[in-house]
């Protein structure tokens, strides 16, 4: 599972980058070797995306109403297109271009929804809605990293 911690801006939040050897962090955000310590309420909520390393083409075909022989083509197309979209999403996040963040997240949401990658769909939807509301405190990079890791985990 890939997990990214979500926080609620209604609570006081302190973010500290700290070393694991200091023992000041109990959880990882999935953002690399650093750990993010957050003090406040409602901090244990996560967005979790499963690893899609074992997709069954027959089951996926039954869910979306297609022939199983089409699934590898569709999944590979999703991987290829989403990988490019993630690059655009990262650039939009860096520029704080909320309109573009919303548009790129919408693209991932649609494709993930069509293939019944429900968790990816929900996270992309959350990113899209947050961007459309121009929520500056939403953890866009963390959500993007979680989406990227999930997409890279896809295997048939």
C-alpha positions as CSV (number, residue, x, y, z in Angstrom):
1,X,0.0,0.0,0.0
2,X,1.1,3.5,-0.7
3,X,-0.1,6.0,2.0
4,X,0.1,9.7,2.3
5,X,-1.1,11.5,5.4
6,X,-3.9,14.0,5.0
7,X,-4.5,16.9,7.3
8,X,-7.4,19.2,8.1
9,X,-6.6,22.9,8.1
10,X,-9.1,23.5,10.9
11,X,-6.5,22.3,13.4
12,X,-3.2,23.7,14.5
13,X,-0.5,22.0,12.5
14,X,3.2,22.0,13.0
15,X,5.3,20.2,10.4
16,X,8.8,19.3,11.3
17,X,11.4,17.5,9.2
18,X,13.3,15.3,11.6
19,X,15.8,12.5,11.5
20,X,14.5,9.0,12.1
21,X,17.3,8.3,14.6
22,X,15.9,11.0,16.9
23,X,12.8,9.0,17.2
24,X,10.5,12.0,16.9
25,X,8.4,10.5,14.1
26,X,6.2,7.4,14.3
27,X,5.0,7.3,10.7
28,X,6.2,7.8,7.2
29,X,4.5,9.9,4.5
30,X,6.0,8.1,1.6
31,X,7.9,11.2,0.6
32,X,11.4,9.7,0.6
33,X,14.0,9.5,3.4
34,X,12.6,12.3,5.4
35,X,9.7,11.9,7.8
36,X,7.1,14.5,8.4
37,X,6.0,14.9,12.0
38,X,2.6,16.6,12.5
39,X,1.2,17.7,15.8
40,X,-2.6,18.2,15.9
41,X,-5.9,16.5,15.8
42,X,-7.2,14.2,13.1
43,X,-3.7,13.4,11.8
44,X,-4.1,9.7,11.4
45,X,-6.3,10.0,8.3
46,X,-4.6,8.7,5.2
47,X,-5.2,8.4,1.6
48,X,-4.2,4.8,0.7
49,X,-3.7,3.5,-2.7
50,X,-3.1,-0.2,-3.2
51,X,-0.4,-1.6,-5.3
52,X,-1.9,-2.7,-8.6
53,X,0.8,-5.3,-9.2
54,X,-1.5,-8.2,-9.8
55,X,-4.3,-7.2,-12.1
56,X,-6.5,-10.0,-13.3
57,X,-7.5,-9.2,-16.9
58,X,-10.6,-11.5,-16.7
59,X,-11.9,-9.8,-13.5
60,X,-11.2,-6.3,-14.8
61,X,-12.9,-7.1,-18.1
62,X,-16.0,-8.4,-16.2
63,X,-16.1,-5.2,-14.1
64,X,-16.0,-2.8,-17.1
65,X,-17.9,-5.0,-19.6
66,X,-15.2,-5.6,-22.1
67,X,-13.4,-8.6,-23.6
68,X,-10.4,-9.7,-21.6
69,X,-8.1,-9.5,-24.7
70,X,-8.6,-5.7,-24.7
71,X,-7.5,-5.1,-21.1
72,X,-3.7,-5.2,-21.7
73,X,-4.0,-2.6,-24.4
74,X,-6.2,-0.4,-22.3
75,X,-4.1,-0.7,-19.2
76,X,-0.9,0.0,-21.1
77,X,-2.5,3.1,-22.6
78,X,-3.6,4.2,-19.2
79,X,0.0,3.8,-17.8
80,X,1.5,5.7,-20.8
81,X,-0.9,8.5,-20.7
82,X,-1.1,8.9,-16.9
83,X,2.7,8.9,-16.6
84,X,2.7,12.0,-18.9
85,X,-0.2,13.5,-17.1
86,X,1.6,13.1,-13.7
87,X,4.6,15.1,-15.1
88,X,2.1,17.9,-16.1
89,X,0.5,17.6,-12.6
90,X,3.8,18.0,-10.9
91,X,4.7,21.0,-13.0
92,X,1.3,22.6,-12.3
93,X,1.7,22.0,-8.5
94,X,5.1,23.6,-8.5
95,X,3.6,26.7,-10.3
96,X,0.5,26.6,-8.0
97,X,-1.6,26.7,-11.1
98,X,-4.8,25.5,-9.6
99,X,-6.8,25.5,-12.8
100,X,-4.2,23.2,-14.4
101,X,-3.9,21.0,-11.3
102,X,-7.7,20.6,-11.5
103,X,-7.6,19.8,-15.2
104,X,-4.8,17.2,-15.0
105,X,-6.3,15.6,-11.9
106,X,-9.6,15.4,-13.8
107,X,-7.9,13.5,-16.6
108,X,-6.5,10.9,-14.2
109,X,-9.8,10.7,-12.5
110,X,-11.7,9.9,-15.7
111,X,-9.2,7.3,-16.9
112,X,-8.9,5.6,-13.5
113,X,-12.7,5.6,-13.1
114,X,-13.1,3.9,-16.5
115,X,-10.8,1.1,-15.6
116,X,-12.3,0.8,-12.1
117,X,-9.2,1.9,-10.2
118,X,-11.5,3.2,-7.6
119,X,-9.0,4.4,-5.1
120,X,-7.0,6.3,-7.7
121,X,-10.3,7.8,-8.9
122,X,-11.2,9.0,-5.5
123,X,-7.8,10.6,-4.8
124,X,-7.7,12.2,-8.2
125,X,-11.2,13.6,-7.6
126,X,-10.1,15.0,-4.2
127,X,-7.1,16.7,-5.8
128,X,-9.3,18.1,-8.6
129,X,-11.9,19.5,-6.2
130,X,-9.3,20.9,-3.9
131,X,-7.6,22.6,-6.8
132,X,-10.9,24.0,-8.1
133,X,-11.5,25.5,-4.7
134,X,-7.8,26.8,-4.8
135,X,-7.1,25.2,-1.4
136,X,-3.5,26.3,-0.8
137,X,-3.1,24.0,2.2
138,X,-4.0,20.8,0.5
139,X,-1.0,18.4,0.2
140,X,-0.9,18.3,-3.6
141,X,2.6,17.0,-4.0
142,X,2.0,14.1,-1.5
143,X,-1.3,13.2,-3.3
144,X,0.5,13.3,-6.7
145,X,3.3,11.1,-5.4
146,X,0.8,8.6,-4.2
147,X,-1.0,8.6,-7.5
148,X,2.4,8.2,-9.3
149,X,3.4,5.3,-7.2
150,X,0.1,3.5,-7.7
151,X,0.3,4.0,-11.5
152,X,3.9,2.8,-11.5
153,X,2.8,-0.3,-9.6
154,X,0.4,-1.5,-12.3
155,X,1.2,-4.9,-13.7
156,X,-0.9,-7.4,-15.6
